[in-house]
Protein backbone atom coordinates (compact mmCIF):
# COMPACT_ATOMS: atom_id res chain seq x y z
CA UNK A 1 0.00 0.00 0.00
CA UNK A 2 1.04 3.60 -0.53
CA UNK A 3 -0.38 6.99 0.45
CA UNK A 4 0.51 10.63 -0.04
CA UNK A 5 1.75 12.27 3.15
CA UNK A 6 2.19 15.91 4.17
CA UNK A 7 3.82 17.11 7.39
CA UNK A 8 3.19 20.86 7.29
CA UNK A 9 1.33 22.55 8.84
CA UNK A 10 0.40 19.20 10.42
CA UNK A 11 0.70 15.52 9.58
CA UNK A 12 -1.89 14.28 7.12
CA UNK A 13 -2.00 10.95 5.29
CA UNK A 14 -4.03 10.65 2.10
CA UNK A 15 -6.19 7.74 1.03
CA UNK A 16 -4.06 4.60 0.64
CA UNK A 17 -3.93 2.67 -2.64
CA UNK A 18 -2.57 -0.73 -3.66
CA UNK A 19 1.03 -0.39 -4.82
CA UNK A 20 1.76 -4.05 -5.69
CA UNK A 21 -0.38 -7.15 -6.08
CA UNK A 22 0.88 -10.69 -6.19
CA UNK A 23 1.80 -13.71 -4.11
CA UNK A 24 4.23 -11.93 -1.78
CA UNK A 25 5.11 -12.95 1.75
CA UNK A 26 3.37 -10.91 4.42
CA UNK A 27 5.87 -11.00 7.27
CA UNK A 28 6.85 -7.59 8.63
CA UNK A 29 10.56 -6.89 8.39
CA UNK A 30 11.33 -10.13 6.59
CA UNK A 31 9.46 -10.07 3.29
CA UNK A 32 10.55 -6.63 2.12
CA UNK A 33 13.38 -4.15 2.44
CA UNK A 34 14.15 -0.58 1.33
CA UNK A 35 17.44 0.80 0.07
CA UNK A 36 19.04 3.38 2.38
CA UNK A 37 18.03 6.18 -0.02
CA UNK A 38 14.41 4.98 0.02
CA UNK A 39 14.32 4.62 -3.77
CA UNK A 40 14.39 0.84 -4.05
CA UNK A 41 11.89 -1.67 -2.67
CA UNK A 42 12.58 -5.39 -2.62
CA UNK A 43 9.69 -7.82 -2.24
CA UNK A 44 10.09 -11.54 -1.65
CA UNK A 45 7.76 -13.80 -3.58
CA UNK A 46 5.75 -16.33 -1.63
CA UNK A 47 6.92 -19.56 -3.23
CA UNK A 48 4.72 -22.51 -2.45
CA UNK A 49 6.49 -24.90 -0.13
CA UNK A 50 6.04 -28.62 -0.76
CA UNK A 51 3.58 -30.32 1.56
CA UNK A 52 5.21 -32.24 4.39
CA UNK A 53 4.40 -35.92 3.98
CA UNK A 54 6.75 -37.50 6.50
CA UNK A 55 7.64 -36.90 10.14
CA UNK A 56 10.64 -38.51 11.81
CA UNK A 57 10.56 -39.03 15.59
CA UNK A 58 13.84 -39.77 17.34
CA UNK A 59 13.51 -41.51 20.69
CA UNK A 60 16.21 -41.63 23.36
CA UNK A 61 18.36 -39.10 21.48
CA UNK A 62 20.01 -37.96 24.71
CA UNK A 63 21.35 -41.48 25.28
CA UNK A 64 22.89 -41.45 21.80
CA UNK A 65 24.60 -38.12 22.60
CA UNK A 66 25.99 -39.56 25.86
CA UNK A 67 27.29 -42.60 23.98
CA UNK A 68 29.01 -40.50 21.31
CA UNK A 69 30.36 -37.81 23.69
CA UNK A 70 31.35 -39.38 27.00
CA UNK A 71 31.38 -37.23 30.13
CA UNK A 72 34.74 -35.49 30.66
CA UNK A 73 35.77 -35.60 26.99
CA UNK A 74 36.78 -32.43 25.19
PEBELBEL-V625793 format. One record per residue. N is the residue number from 1. RES is the residue in one letter. OMEGA is omega in degrees with one decimal (999 if undefined). NEAR is the number of other ideal C-beta (glycine too) atoms within 8 Angstrom. Layout:
n/res/omega/near
N/RES/OMEGA/NEAR
N/RES/OMEGA/NEAR
This chain:
n/res/omega/near
1/X/177.6/6
2/X/177.5/5
3/X/174.0/9
4/X/-177.2/5
5/X/170.4/8
6/X/-179.1/6
7/X/-179.4/5
8/X/4.1/4
9/X/175.0/2
10/X/-179.0/5
11/X/176.1/6
12/X/177.2/6
13/X/178.3/7
14/X/179.7/7
15/X/-179.1/4
16/X/175.2/7
17/X/-179.8/7
18/X/-179.4/5
19/X/178.8/5
20/X/172.2/6
21/X/178.3/3
22/X/-179.6/6
23/X/-179.9/4
24/X/176.1/11
25/X/179.4/8
26/X/-180.0/5
27/X/-175.4/6
28/X/176.6/4
29/X/-178.1/4
30/X/-172.1/7
31/X/179.0/11
32/X/176.2/9
33/X/177.9/5
34/X/173.2/8
35/X/-179.6/8
36/X/179.9/4
37/X/177.8/5
38/X/-175.4/6
39/X/-177.2/4
40/X/179.6/7
41/X/178.2/7
42/X/177.4/7
43/X/178.7/9
44/X/179.4/9
45/X/178.7/8
46/X/178.8/9
47/X/179.0/4
48/X/177.9/4
49/X/177.3/4
50/X/179.3/4
51/X/176.6/4
52/X/-178.3/5
53/X/-176.4/3
54/X/177.3/4
55/X/178.9/4
56/X/179.0/4
57/X/-179.4/4
58/X/179.9/5
59/X/177.3/4
60/X/-178.6/6
61/X/-179.8/7
62/X/176.9/6
63/X/177.7/7
64/X/177.2/8
65/X/179.2/8
66/X/-179.6/9
67/X/-176.3/6
68/X/-178.8/5
69/X/-178.0/5
70/X/179.6/6
71/X/178.6/4
72/X/178.4/4
73/X/179.1/5
74/X/999/2
